[in-house]
Amino acid sequence: MAALKLASRDTTDQLRASCLSQVPQTPVERLDAVKTRLQAMVDAMNTIRPKLEAFYTSLSDDQKARFVLIPWRRRRNASAATQDSNR
């Protein structure tokens, strides 16, 4: 888990660094910016994936079942919070 957290923090920093502070002015500059951002995302995925696989493999079957449900719970909670705020 520690290795996954560290890799996540490092890749977050790298992704932030790949974001430009100003919008590129020309179409070619915009494409270059997209290319840079996409490469940063691929690099982040390649860094995180082995750490996530190792973490996931270390879980028991019950823990894996709960881990898989985390995104669904977050969406459901966010949706409920949005509905509550609209009332």
N, C-alpha and C positions, 0 to 999 in steps of 0.2 A: 504494500500500500504506500509506503514511503517513497519508493522509486516512482510509482505512478504519480503521486502528488508533485514530486520534484520535476518530473518530465512535463507535467501539465503546466506548472508555473513557468518553466523555461520556454515552452512553446507559446504560451500566452504572451510572454515578453517579445518573442520573435514575431508573432503575428501583429502585435501592436507596432513594432518597429517597421513592418512592411506597409503600414498605412501612411499615405502621404498627408502632409499637413495642409496642402493646397491642391485644388483640383487641377489636373494637367490641362493646358490650354488647347493643344492640338489633338486631332484624332490619333496620330501616331503615339504621342505621349500618353494618351489615355490607354491605348492598347498595351504599351510598355508597362504602365502601372497595373493593369489587369494581370499581365503575365507575371509580374513580380509578386503580386498578392496570391495568385494561384500557386506559384512555386512555393511560397511560404506555407500555404495550406497543405500542400503535398508533403513538404518537409516535416510539418507538425504531425501529420498523420503517420508518417514513417517513424517518427520518434515515439509517439504515444502508443501505437498499435502493439508492439512487443511487450510493453509494460502492462497494458490493459489485458492482453492475452495471459500473461503470467499471473496477474492478479485474479482474473476470472477463473483460471485453472486451479488456483489454490482454494477456491470456495467450495463448500459442501453443496450438494444438490439443492437443499433448502435455501441456502444463501444465494445460489445462482437464480433460483426462481424469484426470490424477492428482489434481487439486483435488476433483473430483466424488467420488472414492473415499475421501477423508479420513474422513468420518463412519463409513463401513463398516469401515475399518481400526481406528478407535478402538473401535467396538463389539466387533469381533472380539478385539482385545487386552484389553478390559475383561472380556469373557466368559471368555477364557482365564485371566486373572488370578484371577477368581472361582472358576473350576474348580480351579485350582492351590491356592488357599487352603482349599478345602473338602476337600482330600485329606489 
